[in-house]
Amino acid sequence: MSNAKQRLIEIEAQERAFADEKKQLLKETKKSDLELVRKLCKQHGFTATNLRDCLVTRGKGEKETKTVKAKKTTAK
C-alpha cells in the first residue's frame, strides 16, 4: 500500500505543478488574446449585445431558472 500512497503523492504534486504552469501561461497570453478579440470585434462589428451570452457580468451568480407555475383550472 505504501507504494500506491507514494504514487498518489507524486501525482498530486504533478497536478499542482501543471496548475501553476497553466496559470502562468494564461497570464502571459492574456494581453495578446484580448487584442485579438478587440480586433475581431471591430472587424466584424460585434457589439456587447451580440456577445451577451459569452460575456461574464459582475454581480450575477449562477443562472437562475424561472419556474412557471401551472394555472389553476376551475371545475365545471
mmCIF file of the N, C-alpha and C atoms, coordinates in Angstrom:
data_MODEL
# 
_entry.id   MODEL 
# 
loop_
_atom_site.group_PDB 
_atom_site.id 
_atom_site.type_symbol 
_atom_site.label_atom_id 
_atom_site.label_alt_id 
_atom_site.label_comp_id 
_atom_site.label_asym_id 
_atom_site.label_entity_id 
_atom_site.label_seq_id 
_atom_site.pdbx_PDB_ins_code 
_atom_site.Cartn_x 
_atom_site.Cartn_y 
_atom_site.Cartn_z 
_atom_site.occupancy 
_atom_site.B_iso_or_equiv 
_atom_site.pdbx_formal_charge 
_atom_site.auth_seq_id 
_atom_site.auth_comp_id 
_atom_site.auth_asym_id 
_atom_site.auth_atom_id 
_atom_site.pdbx_PDB_model_num 
ATOM 1   N N  . MET A 1 1  ? 0.811   -1.197 0.000   1.00 0.00 ? 1  MET A N  1 
ATOM 2   C CA . MET A 1 1  ? 0.000   0.000  0.000   1.00 0.00 ? 1  MET A CA 1 
ATOM 3   C C  . MET A 1 1  ? 0.853   1.259  0.000   1.00 0.00 ? 1  MET A C  1 
ATOM 4   N N  . SER A 1 2  ? 1.986   1.223  0.619   1.00 0.00 ? 2  SER A N  1 
ATOM 5   C CA . SER A 1 2  ? 2.800   2.431  0.688   1.00 0.00 ? 2  SER A CA 1 
ATOM 6   C C  . SER A 1 2  ? 3.249   2.870  -0.702  1.00 0.00 ? 2  SER A C  1 
ATOM 7   N N  . ASN A 1 3  ? 3.437   1.904  -1.612  1.00 0.00 ? 3  ASN A N  1 
ATOM 8   C CA . ASN A 1 3  ? 3.805   2.234  -2.977  1.00 0.00 ? 3  ASN A CA 1 
ATOM 9   C C  . ASN A 1 3  ? 2.671   3.016  -3.652  1.00 0.00 ? 3  ASN A C  1 
ATOM 10  N N  . ALA A 1 4  ? 1.439   2.603  -3.435  1.00 0.00 ? 4  ALA A N  1 
ATOM 11  C CA . ALA A 1 4  ? 0.288   3.287  -4.011  1.00 0.00 ? 4  ALA A CA 1 
ATOM 12  C C  . ALA A 1 4  ? 0.140   4.688  -3.410  1.00 0.00 ? 4  ALA A C  1 
ATOM 13  N N  . LYS A 1 5  ? 0.335   4.807  -2.111  1.00 0.00 ? 5  LYS A N  1 
ATOM 14  C CA . LYS A 1 5  ? 0.236   6.106  -1.463  1.00 0.00 ? 5  LYS A CA 1 
ATOM 15  C C  . LYS A 1 5  ? 1.315   7.052  -1.970  1.00 0.00 ? 5  LYS A C  1 
ATOM 16  N N  . GLN A 1 6  ? 2.520   6.513  -2.131  1.00 0.00 ? 6  GLN A N  1 
ATOM 17  C CA . GLN A 1 6  ? 3.628   7.322  -2.639  1.00 0.00 ? 6  GLN A CA 1 
ATOM 18  C C  . GLN A 1 6  ? 3.319   7.815  -4.052  1.00 0.00 ? 6  GLN A C  1 
ATOM 19  N N  . ARG A 1 7  ? 2.746   6.944  -4.872  1.00 0.00 ? 7  ARG A N  1 
ATOM 20  C CA . ARG A 1 7  ? 2.392   7.316  -6.252  1.00 0.00 ? 7  ARG A CA 1 
ATOM 21  C C  . ARG A 1 7  ? 1.309   8.398  -6.251  1.00 0.00 ? 7  ARG A C  1 
ATOM 22  N N  . LEU A 1 8  ? 0.338   8.309  -5.353  1.00 0.00 ? 8  LEU A N  1 
ATOM 23  C CA . LEU A 1 8  ? -0.701  9.333  -5.244  1.00 0.00 ? 8  LEU A CA 1 
ATOM 24  C C  . LEU A 1 8  ? -0.107  10.685 -4.861  1.00 0.00 ? 8  LEU A C  1 
ATOM 25  N N  . ILE A 1 9  ? 0.841   10.666 -3.958  1.00 0.00 ? 9  ILE A N  1 
ATOM 26  C CA . ILE A 1 9  ? 1.510   11.904 -3.549  1.00 0.00 ? 9  ILE A CA 1 
ATOM 27  C C  . ILE A 1 9  ? 2.252   12.518 -4.735  1.00 0.00 ? 9  ILE A C  1 
ATOM 28  N N  . GLU A 1 10 ? 2.925   11.681 -5.515  1.00 0.00 ? 10 GLU A N  1 
ATOM 29  C CA . GLU A 1 10 ? 3.636   12.169 -6.697  1.00 0.00 ? 10 GLU A CA 1 
ATOM 30  C C  . GLU A 1 10 ? 2.669   12.767 -7.712  1.00 0.00 ? 10 GLU A C  1 
ATOM 31  N N  . ILE A 1 11 ? 1.549   12.114 -7.930  1.00 0.00 ? 11 ILE A N  1 
ATOM 32  C CA . ILE A 1 11 ? 0.547   12.600 -8.890  1.00 0.00 ? 11 ILE A CA 1 
ATOM 33  C C  . ILE A 1 11 ? -0.031  13.938 -8.442  1.00 0.00 ? 11 ILE A C  1 
ATOM 34  N N  . GLU A 1 12 ? -0.319  14.071 -7.141  1.00 0.00 ? 12 GLU A N  1 
ATOM 35  C CA . GLU A 1 12 ? -0.832  15.335 -6.619  1.00 0.00 ? 12 GLU A CA 1 
ATOM 36  C C  . GLU A 1 12 ? 0.176   16.459 -6.811  1.00 0.00 ? 12 GLU A C  1 
ATOM 37  N N  . ALA A 1 13 ? 1.447   16.166 -6.618  1.00 0.00 ? 13 ALA A N  1 
ATOM 38  C CA . ALA A 1 13 ? 2.484   17.174 -6.815  1.00 0.00 ? 13 ALA A CA 1 
ATOM 39  C C  . ALA A 1 13 ? 2.555   17.591 -8.284  1.00 0.00 ? 13 ALA A C  1 
ATOM 40  N N  . GLN A 1 14 ? 2.422   16.620 -9.196  1.00 0.00 ? 14 GLN A N  1 
ATOM 41  C CA . GLN A 1 14 ? 2.423   16.933 -10.626 1.00 0.00 ? 14 GLN A CA 1 
ATOM 42  C C  . GLN A 1 14 ? 1.209   17.782 -10.999 1.00 0.00 ? 14 GLN A C  1 
ATOM 43  N N  . GLU A 1 15 ? 0.049   17.463 -10.422 1.00 0.00 ? 15 GLU A N  1 
ATOM 44  C CA . GLU A 1 15 ? -1.157  18.238 -10.698 1.00 0.00 ? 15 GLU A CA 1 
ATOM 45  C C  . GLU A 1 15 ? -0.987  19.685 -10.264 1.00 0.00 ? 15 GLU A C  1 
ATOM 46  N N  . ARG A 1 16 ? -0.400  19.902 -9.090  1.00 0.00 ? 16 ARG A N  1 
ATOM 47  C CA . ARG A 1 16 ? -0.161  21.268 -8.620  1.00 0.00 ? 16 ARG A CA 1 
ATOM 48  C C  . ARG A 1 16 ? 0.802   21.993 -9.547  1.00 0.00 ? 16 ARG A C  1 
ATOM 49  N N  . ALA A 1 17 ? 1.850   21.286 -9.990  1.00 0.00 ? 17 ALA A N  1 
ATOM 50  C CA . ALA A 1 17 ? 2.831   21.901 -10.891 1.00 0.00 ? 17 ALA A CA 1 
ATOM 51  C C  . ALA A 1 17 ? 2.176   22.272 -12.223 1.00 0.00 ? 17 ALA A C  1 
ATOM 52  N N  . PHE A 1 18 ? 1.341   21.390 -12.749 1.00 0.00 ? 18 PHE A N  1 
ATOM 53  C CA . PHE A 1 18 ? 0.645   21.677 -14.012 1.00 0.00 ? 18 PHE A CA 1 
ATOM 54  C C  . PHE A 1 18 ? -0.324  22.849 -13.841 1.00 0.00 ? 18 PHE A C  1 
ATOM 55  N N  . ALA A 1 19 ? -1.014  22.911 -12.729 1.00 0.00 ? 19 ALA A N  1 
ATOM 56  C CA . ALA A 1 19 ? -1.956  24.006 -12.479 1.00 0.00 ? 19 ALA A CA 1 
ATOM 57  C C  . ALA A 1 19 ? -1.213  25.343 -12.410 1.00 0.00 ? 19 ALA A C  1 
ATOM 58  N N  . ASP A 1 20 ? -0.068  25.346 -11.735 1.00 0.00 ? 20 ASP A N  1 
ATOM 59  C CA . ASP A 1 20 ? 0.730   26.570 -11.642 1.00 0.00 ? 20 ASP A CA 1 
ATOM 60  C C  . ASP A 1 20 ? 1.240   26.992 -13.012 1.00 0.00 ? 20 ASP A C  1 
ATOM 61  N N  . GLU A 1 21 ? 1.701   26.019 -13.811 1.00 0.00 ? 21 GLU A N  1 
ATOM 62  C CA . GLU A 1 21 ? 2.201   26.314 -15.149 1.00 0.00 ? 21 GLU A CA 1 
ATOM 63  C C  . GLU A 1 21 ? 1.078   26.844 -16.041 1.00 0.00 ? 21 GLU A C  1 
ATOM 64  N N  . LYS A 1 22 ? -0.091  26.248 -15.950 1.00 0.00 ? 22 LYS A N  1 
ATOM 65  C CA . LYS A 1 22 ? -1.238  26.703 -16.746 1.00 0.00 ? 22 LYS A CA 1 
ATOM 66  C C  . LYS A 1 22 ? -1.609  28.134 -16.373 1.00 0.00 ? 22 LYS A C  1 
ATOM 67  N N  . LYS A 1 23 ? -1.641  28.426 -15.082 1.00 0.00 ? 23 LYS A N  1 
ATOM 68  C CA . LYS A 1 23 ? -1.971  29.769 -14.610 1.00 0.00 ? 23 LYS A CA 1 
ATOM 69  C C  . LYS A 1 23 ? -0.980  30.791 -15.159 1.00 0.00 ? 23 LYS A C  1 
ATOM 70  N N  . GLN A 1 24 ? 0.284   30.461 -15.153 1.00 0.00 ? 24 GLN A N  1 
ATOM 71  C CA . GLN A 1 24 ? 1.325   31.361 -15.642 1.00 0.00 ? 24 GLN A CA 1 
ATOM 72  C C  . GLN A 1 24 ? 1.194   31.583 -17.152 1.00 0.00 ? 24 GLN A C  1 
ATOM 73  N N  . LEU A 1 25 ? 0.940   30.513 -17.903 1.00 0.00 ? 25 LEU A N  1 
ATOM 74  C CA . LEU A 1 25 ? 0.797   30.640 -19.353 1.00 0.00 ? 25 LEU A CA 1 
ATOM 75  C C  . LEU A 1 25 ? -0.424  31.468 -19.725 1.00 0.00 ? 25 LEU A C  1 
ATOM 76  N N  . LEU A 1 26 ? -1.516  31.283 -19.011 1.00 0.00 ? 26 LEU A N  1 
ATOM 77  C CA . LEU A 1 26 ? -2.713  32.082 -19.277 1.00 0.00 ? 26 LEU A CA 1 
ATOM 78  C C  . LEU A 1 26 ? -2.450  33.558 -18.988 1.00 0.00 ? 26 LEU A C  1 
ATOM 79  N N  . LYS A 1 27 ? -1.708  33.823 -17.931 1.00 0.00 ? 27 LYS A N  1 
ATOM 80  C CA . LYS A 1 27 ? -1.374  35.199 -17.574 1.00 0.00 ? 27 LYS A CA 1 
ATOM 81  C C  . LYS A 1 27 ? -0.519  35.848 -18.666 1.00 0.00 ? 27 LYS A C  1 
ATOM 82  N N  . GLU A 1 28 ? 0.416   35.087 -19.227 1.00 0.00 ? 28 GLU A N  1 
ATOM 83  C CA . GLU A 1 28 ? 1.307   35.615 -20.260 1.00 0.00 ? 28 GLU A CA 1 
ATOM 84  C C  . GLU A 1 28 ? 0.586   35.884 -21.575 1.00 0.00 ? 28 GLU A C  1 
ATOM 85  N N  . THR A 1 29 ? -0.418  35.089 -21.907 1.00 0.00 ? 29 THR A N  1 
ATOM 86  C CA . THR A 1 29 ? -1.092  35.233 -23.198 1.00 0.00 ? 29 THR A CA 1 
ATOM 87  C C  . THR A 1 29 ? -2.343  36.100 -23.132 1.00 0.00 ? 29 THR A C  1 
ATOM 88  N N  . LYS A 1 30 ? -2.710  36.569 -21.962 1.00 0.00 ? 30 LYS A N  1 
ATOM 89  C CA . LYS A 1 30 ? -3.957  37.319 -21.790 1.00 0.00 ? 30 LYS A CA 1 
ATOM 90  C C  . LYS A 1 30 ? -3.979  38.597 -22.630 1.00 0.00 ? 30 LYS A C  1 
ATOM 91  N N  . LYS A 1 31 ? -2.914  39.375 -22.610 1.00 0.00 ? 31 LYS A N  1 
ATOM 92  C CA . LYS A 1 31 ? -2.881  40.656 -23.315 1.00 0.00 ? 31 LYS A CA 1 
ATOM 93  C C  . LYS A 1 31 ? -3.014  40.469 -24.825 1.00 0.00 ? 31 LYS A C  1 
ATOM 94  N N  . SER A 1 32 ? -2.277  39.527 -25.386 1.00 0.00 ? 32 SER A N  1 
ATOM 95  C CA . SER A 1 32 ? -2.352  39.314 -26.828 1.00 0.00 ? 32 SER A CA 1 
ATOM 96  C C  . SER A 1 32 ? -3.709  38.748 -27.245 1.00 0.00 ? 32 SER A C  1 
ATOM 97  N N  . ASP A 1 33 ? -4.298  37.904 -26.401 1.00 0.00 ? 33 ASP A N  1 
ATOM 98  C CA . ASP A 1 33 ? -5.625  37.363 -26.705 1.00 0.00 ? 33 ASP A CA 1 
ATOM 99  C C  . ASP A 1 33 ? -6.683  38.457 -26.682 1.00 0.00 ? 33 ASP A C  1 
ATOM 100 N N  . LEU A 1 34 ? -6.577  39.372 -25.727 1.00 0.00 ? 34 LEU A N  1 
ATOM 101 C CA . LEU A 1 34 ? -7.529  40.480 -25.636 1.00 0.00 ? 34 LEU A CA 1 
ATOM 102 C C  . LEU A 1 34 ? -7.414  41.393 -26.861 1.00 0.00 ? 34 LEU A C  1 
ATOM 103 N N  . GLU A 1 35 ? -6.205  41.646 -27.307 1.00 0.00 ? 35 GLU A N  1 
ATOM 104 C CA . GLU A 1 35 ? -6.008  42.458 -28.514 1.00 0.00 ? 35 GLU A CA 1 
ATOM 105 C C  . GLU A 1 35 ? -6.647  41.790 -29.732 1.00 0.00 ? 35 GLU A C  1 
ATOM 106 N N  . LEU A 1 36 ? -6.529  40.469 -29.829 1.00 0.00 ? 36 LEU A N  1 
ATOM 107 C CA . LEU A 1 36 ? -7.141  39.733 -30.935 1.00 0.00 ? 36 LEU A CA 1 
ATOM 108 C C  . LEU A 1 36 ? -8.659  39.841 -30.885 1.00 0.00 ? 36 LEU A C  1 
ATOM 109 N N  . VAL A 1 37 ? -9.236  39.722 -29.698 1.00 0.00 ? 37 VAL A N  1 
ATOM 110 C CA . VAL A 1 37 ? -10.693 39.832 -29.555 1.00 0.00 ? 37 VAL A CA 1 
ATOM 111 C C  . VAL A 1 37 ? -11.160 41.220 -29.955 1.00 0.00 ? 37 VAL A C  1 
ATOM 112 N N  . ARG A 1 38 ? -10.462 42.246 -29.523 1.00 0.00 ? 38 ARG A N  1 
ATOM 113 C CA . ARG A 1 38 ? -10.832 43.620 -29.885 1.00 0.00 ? 38 ARG A CA 1 
ATOM 114 C C  . ARG A 1 38 ? -10.754 43.814 -31.396 1.00 0.00 ? 38 ARG A C  1 
ATOM 115 N N  . LYS A 1 39 ? -9.706  43.289 -32.002 1.00 0.00 ? 39 LYS A N  1 
ATOM 116 C CA . LYS A 1 39 ? -9.536  43.410 -33.456 1.00 0.00 ? 39 LYS A CA 1 
ATOM 117 C C  . LYS A 1 39 ? -10.698 42.734 -34.185 1.00 0.00 ? 39 LYS A C  1 
ATOM 118 N N  . LEU A 1 40 ? -11.049 41.540 -33.768 1.00 0.00 ? 40 LEU A N  1 
ATOM 119 C CA . LEU A 1 40 ? -12.135 40.807 -34.420 1.00 0.00 ? 40 LEU A CA 1 
ATOM 120 C C  . LEU A 1 40 ? -13.487 41.486 -34.200 1.00 0.00 ? 40 LEU A C  1 
ATOM 121 N N  . CYS A 1 41 ? -13.706 42.056 -33.014 1.00 0.00 ? 41 CYS A N  1 
ATOM 122 C CA . CYS A 1 41 ? -14.964 42.772 -32.756 1.00 0.00 ? 41 CYS A CA 1 
ATOM 123 C C  . CYS A 1 41 ? -15.088 43.985 -33.670 1.00 0.00 ? 41 CYS A C  1 
ATOM 124 N N  . LYS A 1 42 ? -13.993 44.714 -33.850 1.00 0.00 ? 42 LYS A N  1 
ATOM 125 C CA . LYS A 1 42 ? -14.021 45.869 -34.749 1.00 0.00 ? 42 LYS A CA 1 
ATOM 126 C C  . LYS A 1 42 ? -14.203 45.425 -36.199 1.00 0.00 ? 42 LYS A C  1 
ATOM 127 N N  . GLN A 1 43 ? -13.526 44.357 -36.573 1.00 0.00 ? 43 GLN A N  1 
ATOM 128 C CA . GLN A 1 43 ? -13.579 43.869 -37.952 1.00 0.00 ? 43 GLN A CA 1 
ATOM 129 C C  . GLN A 1 43 ? -14.989 43.427 -38.338 1.00 0.00 ? 43 GLN A C  1 
ATOM 130 N N  . HIS A 1 44 ? -15.676 42.754 -37.448 1.00 0.00 ? 44 HIS A N  1 
ATOM 131 C CA . HIS A 1 44 ? -16.997 42.218 -37.753 1.00 0.00 ? 44 HIS A CA 1 
ATOM 132 C C  . HIS A 1 44 ? -18.136 43.078 -37.214 1.00 0.00 ? 44 HIS A C  1 
ATOM 133 N N  . GLY A 1 45 ? -17.826 44.100 -36.449 1.00 0.00 ? 45 GLY A N  1 
ATOM 134 C CA . GLY A 1 45 ? -18.842 44.989 -35.919 1.00 0.00 ? 45 GLY A CA 1 
ATOM 135 C C  . GLY A 1 45 ? -19.657 44.395 -34.786 1.00 0.00 ? 45 GLY A C  1 
ATOM 136 N N  . PHE A 1 46 ? -19.056 43.503 -34.019 1.00 0.00 ? 46 PHE A N  1 
ATOM 137 C CA . PHE A 1 46 ? -19.758 42.915 -32.888 1.00 0.00 ? 46 PHE A CA 1 
ATOM 138 C C  . PHE A 1 46 ? -19.962 43.965 -31.801 1.00 0.00 ? 46 PHE A C  1 
ATOM 139 N N  . THR A 1 47 ? -21.095 43.894 -31.142 1.00 0.00 ? 47 THR A N  1 
ATOM 140 C CA . THR A 1 47 ? -21.373 44.779 -30.023 1.00 0.00 ? 47 THR A CA 1 
ATOM 141 C C  . THR A 1 47 ? -21.533 43.932 -28.763 1.00 0.00 ? 47 THR A C  1 
ATOM 142 N N  . ALA A 1 48 ? -21.667 44.617 -27.627 1.00 0.00 ? 48 ALA A N  1 
ATOM 143 C CA . ALA A 1 48 ? -21.855 43.897 -26.367 1.00 0.00 ? 48 ALA A CA 1 
ATOM 144 C C  . ALA A 1 48 ? -23.148 43.091 -26.409 1.00 0.00 ? 48 ALA A C  1 
ATOM 145 N N  . THR A 1 49 ? -24.150 43.615 -27.112 1.00 0.00 ? 49 THR A N  1 
ATOM 146 C CA . THR A 1 49 ? -25.418 42.895 -27.222 1.00 0.00 ? 49 THR A CA 1 
ATOM 147 C C  . THR A 1 49 ? -25.229 41.578 -27.972 1.00 0.00 ? 49 THR A C  1 
ATOM 148 N N  . ASN A 1 50 ? -24.417 41.602 -29.026 1.00 0.00 ? 50 ASN A N  1 
ATOM 149 C CA . ASN A 1 50 ? -24.154 40.378 -29.774 1.00 0.00 ? 50 ASN A CA 1 
ATOM 150 C C  . ASN A 1 50 ? -23.418 39.341 -28.935 1.00 0.00 ? 50 ASN A C  1 
ATOM 151 N N  . LEU A 1 51 ? -22.604 39.812 -28.017 1.00 0.00 ? 51 LEU A N  1 
ATOM 152 C CA . LEU A 1 51 ? -21.760 38.916 -27.224 1.00 0.00 ? 51 LEU A CA 1 
ATOM 153 C C  . LEU A 1 51 ? -22.320 38.654 -25.832 1.00 0.00 ? 51 LEU A C  1 
ATOM 154 N N  . ARG A 1 52 ? -23.540 39.056 -25.595 1.00 0.00 ? 52 ARG A N  1 
ATOM 155 C CA . ARG A 1 52 ? -24.119 38.998 -24.252 1.00 0.00 ? 52 ARG A CA 1 
ATOM 156 C C  . ARG A 1 52 ? -24.012 37.614 -23.608 1.00 0.00 ? 52 ARG A C  1 
ATOM 157 N N  . ASP A 1 53 ? -24.274 36.563 -24.353 1.00 0.00 ? 53 ASP A N  1 
ATOM 158 C CA . ASP A 1 53 ? -24.230 35.221 -23.777 1.00 0.00 ? 53 ASP A CA 1 
ATOM 159 C C  . ASP A 1 53 ? -22.809 34.769 -23.453 1.00 0.00 ? 53 ASP A C  1 
ATOM 160 N N  . CYS A 1 54 ? -21.825 35.362 -24.109 1.00 0.00 ? 54 CYS A N  1 
ATOM 161 C CA . CYS A 1 54 ? -20.437 34.944 -23.904 1.00 0.00 ? 54 CYS A CA 1 
ATOM 162 C C  . CYS A 1 54 ? -19.721 35.746 -22.821 1.00 0.00 ? 54 CYS A C  1 
ATOM 163 N N  . LEU A 1 55 ? -20.206 36.954 -22.554 1.00 0.00 ? 55 LEU A N  1 
ATOM 164 C CA . LEU A 1 55 ? -19.524 37.829 -21.611 1.00 0.00 ? 55 LEU A CA 1 
ATOM 165 C C  . LEU A 1 55 ? -19.926 37.523 -20.177 1.00 0.00 ? 55 LEU A C  1 
ATOM 166 N N  . VAL A 1 56 ? -18.981 37.667 -19.280 1.00 0.00 ? 56 VAL A N  1 
ATOM 167 C CA . VAL A 1 56 ? -19.241 37.492 -17.854 1.00 0.00 ? 56 VAL A CA 1 
ATOM 168 C C  . VAL A 1 56 ? -19.598 38.862 -17.306 1.00 0.00 ? 56 VAL A C  1 
ATOM 169 N N  . THR A 1 57 ? -20.681 38.937 -16.549 1.00 0.00 ? 57 THR A N  1 
ATOM 170 C CA . THR A 1 57 ? -21.089 40.209 -15.979 1.00 0.00 ? 57 THR A CA 1 
ATOM 171 C C  . THR A 1 57 ? -20.877 40.189 -14.478 1.00 0.00 ? 57 THR A C  1 
ATOM 172 N N  . ARG A 1 58 ? -20.729 41.353 -13.924 1.00 0.00 ? 58 ARG A N  1 
ATOM 173 C CA . ARG A 1 58 ? -20.494 41.464 -12.485 1.00 0.00 ? 58 ARG A CA 1 
ATOM 174 C C  . ARG A 1 58 ? -21.802 41.338 -11.728 1.00 0.00 ? 58 ARG A C  1 
ATOM 175 N N  . GLY A 1 59 ? -21.707 40.831 -10.516 1.00 0.00 ? 59 GLY A N  1 
ATOM 176 C CA . GLY A 1 59 ? -22.840 40.833 -9.628  1.00 0.00 ? 59 GLY A CA 1 
ATOM 177 C C  . GLY A 1 59 ? -23.867 39.749 -9.871  1.00 0.00 ? 59 GLY A C  1 
ATOM 178 N N  . LYS A 1 60 ? -23.659 38.949 -10.859 1.00 0.00 ? 60 LYS A N  1 
ATOM 179 C CA . LYS A 1 60 ? -24.615 37.877 -11.106 1.00 0.00 ? 60 LYS A CA 1 
ATOM 180 C C  . LYS A 1 60 ? -23.959 36.557 -10.748 1.00 0.00 ? 60 LYS A C  1 
ATOM 181 N N  . GLY A 1 61 ? -24.665 35.780 -9.980  1.00 0.00 ? 61 GLY A N  1 
ATOM 182 C CA . GLY A 1 61 ? -24.164 34.471 -9.592  1.00 0.00 ? 61 GLY A CA 1 
ATOM 183 C C  . GLY A 1 61 ? -24.570 33.447 -10.626 1.00 0.00 ? 61 GLY A C  1 
ATOM 184 N N  . GLU A 1 62 ? -24.849 32.279 -10.166 1.00 0.00 ? 62 GLU A N  1 
ATOM 185 C CA . GLU A 1 62 ? -25.296 31.216 -11.049 1.00 0.00 ? 62 GLU A CA 1 
ATOM 186 C C  . GLU A 1 62 ? -26.604 31.620 -11.710 1.00 0.00 ? 62 GLU A C  1 
ATOM 187 N N  . LYS A 1 63 ? -26.779 31.179 -12.933 1.00 0.00 ? 63 LYS A N  1 
ATOM 188 C CA . LYS A 1 63 ? -28.017 31.481 -13.634 1.00 0.00 ? 63 LYS A CA 1 
ATOM 189 C C  . LYS A 1 63 ? -29.172 30.802 -12.916 1.00 0.00 ? 63 LYS A C  1 
ATOM 190 N N  . GLU A 1 64 ? -30.190 31.586 -12.680 1.00 0.00 ? 64 GLU A N  1 
ATOM 191 C CA . GLU A 1 64 ? -31.363 31.038 -12.027 1.00 0.00 ? 64 GLU A CA 1 
ATOM 192 C C  . GLU A 1 64 ? -32.392 30.709 -13.094 1.00 0.00 ? 64 GLU A C  1 
ATOM 193 N N  . THR A 1 65 ? -32.989 29.567 -12.963 1.00 0.00 ? 65 THR A N  1 
ATOM 194 C CA . THR A 1 65 ? -34.015 29.191 -13.915 1.00 0.00 ? 65 THR A CA 1 
ATOM 195 C C  . THR A 1 65 ? -35.365 29.553 -13.333 1.00 0.00 ? 65 THR A C  1 
ATOM 196 N N  . LYS A 1 66 ? -36.185 30.147 -14.164 1.00 0.00 ? 66 LYS A N  1 
ATOM 197 C CA . LYS A 1 66 ? -37.522 30.519 -13.723 1.00 0.00 ? 66 LYS A CA 1 
ATOM 198 C C  . LYS A 1 66 ? -38.425 29.312 -13.829 1.00 0.00 ? 66 LYS A C  1 
ATOM 199 N N  . THR A 1 67 ? -39.229 29.137 -12.822 1.00 0.00 ? 67 THR A N  1 
ATOM 200 C CA . THR A 1 67 ? -40.193 28.048 -12.865 1.00 0.00 ? 67 THR A CA 1 
ATOM 201 C C  . THR A 1 67 ? -41.564 28.650 -13.109 1.00 0.00 ? 67 THR A C  1 
ATOM 202 N N  . VAL A 1 68 ? -42.297 28.052 -13.990 1.00 0.00 ? 68 VAL A N  1 
ATOM 203 C CA . VAL A 1 68 ? -43.620 28.533 -14.317 1.00 0.00 ? 68 VAL A CA 1 
ATOM 204 C C  . VAL A 1 68 ? -44.622 27.647 -13.604 1.00 0.00 ? 68 VAL A C  1 
ATOM 205 N N  . LYS A 1 69 ? -45.468 28.285 -12.816 1.00 0.00 ? 69 LYS A N  1 
ATOM 206 C CA . LYS A 1 69 ? -46.477 27.528 -12.084 1.00 0.00 ? 69 LYS A CA 1 
ATOM 207 C C  . LYS A 1 69 ? -47.645 27.197 -13.014 1.00 0.00 ? 69 LYS A C  1 
ATOM 208 N N  . ALA A 1 70 ? -48.205 26.064 -12.817 1.00 0.00 ? 70 ALA A N  1 
ATOM 209 C CA . ALA A 1 70 ? -49.352 25.656 -13.622 1.00 0.00 ? 70 ALA A CA 1 
ATOM 210 C C  . ALA A 1 70 ? -50.570 26.493 -13.219 1.00 0.00 ? 70 ALA A C  1 
ATOM 211 N N  . LYS A 1 71 ? -51.358 26.846 -14.220 1.00 0.00 ? 71 LYS A N  1 
ATOM 212 C CA . LYS A 1 71 ? -52.558 27.632 -13.943 1.00 0.00 ? 71 LYS A CA 1 
ATOM 213 C C  . LYS A 1 71 ? -53.620 26.734 -13.339 1.00 0.00 ? 71 LYS A C  1 
ATOM 214 N N  . LYS A 1 72 ? -54.372 27.307 -12.418 1.00 0.00 ? 72 LYS A N  1 
ATOM 215 C CA . LYS A 1 72 ? -55.462 26.554 -11.808 1.00 0.00 ? 72 LYS A CA 1 
ATOM 216 C C  . LYS A 1 72 ? -56.651 26.560 -12.762 1.00 0.00 ? 72 LYS A C  1 
ATOM 217 N N  . THR A 1 73 ? -57.266 25.436 -12.877 1.00 0.00 ? 73 THR A N  1 
ATOM 218 C CA . THR A 1 73 ? -58.469 25.366 -13.712 1.00 0.00 ? 73 THR A CA 1 
ATOM 219 C C  . THR A 1 73 ? -59.682 25.209 -12.802 1.00 0.00 ? 73 THR A C  1 
ATOM 220 N N  . THR A 1 74 ? -60.759 25.778 -13.237 1.00 0.00 ? 74 THR A N  1 
ATOM 221 C CA . THR A 1 74 ? -61.964 25.678 -12.438 1.00 0.00 ? 74 THR A CA 1 
ATOM 222 C C  . THR A 1 74 ? -62.767 24.475 -12.877 1.00 0.00 ? 74 THR A C  1 
ATOM 223 N N  . ALA A 1 75 ? -63.303 23.769 -11.950 1.00 0.00 ? 75 ALA A N  1 
ATOM 224 C CA . ALA A 1 75 ? -64.112 22.586 -12.258 1.00 0.00 ? 75 ALA A CA 1 
ATOM 225 C C  . ALA A 1 75 ? -65.518 23.038 -12.637 1.00 0.00 ? 75 ALA A C  1 
ATOM 226 N N  . LYS A 1 76 ? -66.091 22.429 -13.655 1.00 0.00 ? 76 LYS A N  1 
ATOM 227 C CA . LYS A 1 76 ? -67.452 22.800 -14.095 1.00 0.00 ? 76 LYS A CA 1 
ATOM 228 C C  . LYS A 1 76 ? -68.450 21.828 -13.600 1.00 0.00 ? 76 LYS A C  1 
# 
